[in-house]
């Protein structure tokens, strides 16, 4: 991490020296250019800092947070206010997924709600963007440890792929470095505690409105369940 910052700092110094040669007036950046450089630097650091849950170190997190929030009044951290109106009873038992993932006895997975979001962010330094013309259909779950002992979960080693089907809409889950991504979740769930997890399905913006009570298939080791 320090190595990447050092390279970035050296690059900025070189550019500064090249711009201030003999007989040449130092170029003054406009406010827009300064903002562009700040954004690029923050994105560069975030790219090599994706495993740090709290985001960027040494960057003004509050300013970055404000920038993301200003991009869309309807988007909030790790969520979107647009819920799927077709899901009458989102709280459903998902014991088949627990079995397919090979999770330990005493862990129960419950589907809690579905939302639609153009991007999902975590902290101030990492976000997953669906891209122009697309959005994320987000399924949320609670993974509960009902035992009196801590249980370790390692879904990365299982390498699961989830596929959503609803009418003519089909989509495979988008794996991410979000700490609460069910498909890549690694952690220890303490006795009696619950982790809130999610799955991201990238779909066309128009297709998101067509999804109703979707069916989910999970593939592990090339076996679909």
C-alpha positions in Angstrom: 0.0 0.0 0.0 2.8 2.4 1.0 4.6 1.4 -2.3 1.6 2.5 -4.4 1.4 5.8 -2.5 5.1 6.5 -3.0 4.8 5.9 -6.8 1.8 8.3 -6.9 3.7 11.0 -5.0 6.8 10.6 -7.2 4.6 11.0 -10.3 3.0 14.2 -9.0 6.5 15.6 -8.2 7.8 14.8 -11.7 4.8 16.4 -13.3 5.3 19.5 -11.1 9.0 19.8 -12.0 8.3 19.4 -15.7 5.8 22.2 -15.5 8.1 24.6 -13.8 11.2 24.6 -16.1 13.4 27.6 -16.7 11.5 30.5 -18.3 8.2 28.6 -18.1 5.4 29.9 -15.9 4.0 27.2 -13.6 0.6 26.0 -14.9 -2.2 26.8 -12.5 -4.8 24.1 -12.2 -8.5 25.0 -12.3 -10.8 23.9 -9.6 -12.3 21.3 -11.9 -8.8 19.9 -12.7 -7.8 19.8 -9.0 -11.0 17.8 -8.3 -10.2 15.4 -11.1 -6.8 14.7 -9.7 -8.1 14.2 -6.2 -10.7 11.7 -7.5 -8.1 9.8 -9.6 -5.8 9.6 -6.7 -8.5 8.3 -4.4 -9.6 5.7 -7.0 -6.0 4.6 -7.5 -5.5 4.0 -3.8 -8.9 2.2 -3.5 -8.0 -0.1 -6.3 -5.0 -1.5 -4.4 -6.8 -1.3 -1.0 -9.9 -3.5 -1.6 -9.2 -5.8 1.3 -9.4 -3.0 3.8 -13.0 -3.0 5.1 -12.9 0.7 6.2 -11.8 2.0 2.9 -9.0 4.4 2.1 -6.3 5.4 4.6 -5.1 8.9 4.6 -7.9 10.2 2.3 -10.7 12.6 3.4 -13.4 10.0 3.9 -16.1 12.6 4.6 -15.4 14.4 1.3 -15.5 11.2 -0.6 -18.8 10.2 1.1 -20.3 13.6 0.2 -19.3 13.2 -3.4 -20.9 9.8 -3.7 -24.1 10.9 -2.0 -24.4 14.0 -4.3 -24.4 11.8 -7.4 -27.9 10.5 -6.6 -30.3 11.6 -3.8 -32.0 8.2 -4.0 -28.8 6.1 -3.4 -27.6 5.4 0.2 -24.8 3.3 1.7 -25.2 -0.4 0.7 -28.9 0.1 -0.2 -31.5 1.8 -2.3 -34.9 2.9 -1.3 -36.5 1.2 -4.2 -37.8 -2.2 -3.0 -39.3 -4.9 -5.2 -43.1 -4.4 -4.9 -43.8 -7.8 -6.2 -42.2 -9.6 -3.3 -45.2 -10.1 -0.9 -43.4 -12.3 1.6 -39.6 -11.8 1.4 -38.8 -13.6 4.6 -38.3 -17.2 3.3 -36.2 -20.1 4.6 -33.2 -20.9 2.4 -32.1 -24.2 3.9 -31.4 -25.6 0.4 -28.7 -22.9 -0.1 -27.2 -23.7 3.3 -27.0 -27.3 2.3 -25.5 -26.5 -1.1 -22.8 -24.3 0.4 -22.0 -27.0 2.9 -22.5 -24.6 5.9 -22.1 -26.1 9.3 -25.1 -27.3 11.3 -26.6 -24.6 13.4 -26.4 -21.9 10.7 -29.7 -20.8 9.2 -30.1 -18.5 6.2 -33.2 -16.3 5.8 -34.1 -14.2 2.8 -35.2 -10.8 4.2 -35.8 -8.3 1.3 -35.0 -7.4 -2.3 -33.9 -3.9 -3.4 -32.7 -2.2 -6.6 -29.5 -0.1 -6.6 -27.3 1.4 -9.3 -24.3 0.9 -7.1 -23.3 -0.6 -3.7 -20.6 1.0 -1.6 -18.8 0.0 1.5 -17.1 2.6 3.7 -15.5 5.5 1.8 -13.1 3.6 -0.5 -14.8 0.8 -2.3 -17.9 0.6 -4.4 -19.4 -1.7 -7.1 -21.1 0.1 -10.0 -23.6 -1.6 -12.3 -22.6 0.6 -15.2 -24.7 2.6 -17.7 -28.0 1.0 -18.7 -27.7 -1.6 -15.9 -28.6 -1.9 -12.2 -28.3 -4.3 -9.4 -31.1 -6.5 -8.2 -30.0 -7.0 -4.6 -31.2 -9.9 -2.5 -30.6 -9.6 1.2 -30.2 -12.4 3.7 -29.6 -13.0 7.4 -27.1 -15.8 8.3 -27.7 -16.7 11.9 -25.7 -18.9 14.3 -28.2 -20.6 16.5 -25.6 -22.5 18.5 -23.6 -21.7 21.6 -20.3 -21.9 19.8 -18.6 -19.7 17.2 -18.8 -21.0 13.6 -16.4 -20.2 10.8 -17.7 -19.6 7.3 -15.6 -19.8 4.2 -17.7 -19.5 1.0 -14.7 -18.5 -1.1 -13.3 -22.0 -1.0 -16.7 -23.3 -2.2 -16.7 -20.8 -5.1 -20.5 -20.8 -5.6 -22.3 -19.2 -8.5 -25.9 -18.1 -8.0 -28.3 -17.7 -10.9 -31.6 -15.8 -10.7 -34.5 -16.6 -12.9 -37.8 -14.7 -13.1 -39.9 -15.0 -16.3 -37.7 -14.0 -19.2 -35.1 -12.4 -16.9 -32.0 -14.4 -16.1 -28.8 -13.2 -14.3 -25.8 -14.7 -12.6 -24.5 -13.3 -9.3 -21.8 -10.7 -9.5 -19.0 -11.5 -7.1 -17.4 -8.6 -5.3 -15.0 -7.7 -2.5 -17.9 -6.4 -0.3 -17.4 -7.9 3.2 -21.1 -8.8 3.3 -21.3 -10.5 -0.1 -22.8 -14.0 0.5 -20.9 -15.6 -2.5 -17.5 -14.5 -1.1 -18.2 -14.3 2.6 -15.4 -15.3 5.0 -15.7 -14.8 8.7 -16.6 -16.2 12.1 -20.1 -15.8 13.2 -20.2 -15.7 17.0 -22.7 -17.8 19.0 -26.2 -16.4 18.8 -25.3 -13.7 16.4 -26.5 -12.8 12.9 -24.7 -11.5 9.8 -26.5 -9.5 7.2 -25.4 -10.6 3.8 -26.4 -9.9 0.2 -26.2 -11.1 -3.4 -25.8 -8.8 -6.4 -27.4 -9.6 -9.7 -26.5 -7.2 -12.6 -29.5 -6.8 -14.9 -30.7 -4.3 -17.4 -32.5 -1.3 -15.8 -35.8 -2.1 -17.5 -35.6 -5.8 -16.5 -35.3 -5.0 -12.8 -39.0 -4.0 -12.8 -40.0 -7.4 -14.3 -38.5 -9.5 -11.5 -41.0 -11.1 -9.2 -40.5 -13.8 -6.7 -37.3 -15.0 -8.4 -36.1 -18.6 -8.3 -32.5 -19.1 -7.3 -30.1 -21.9 -8.4 -26.7 -22.4 -7.0 -23.7 -24.1 -8.7 -20.7 -25.5 -6.8 -18.1 -27.7 -8.3 -20.0 -27.6 -11.6 -23.0 -29.1 -10.0 -26.2 -27.1 -10.1 -28.7 -27.4 -7.2 
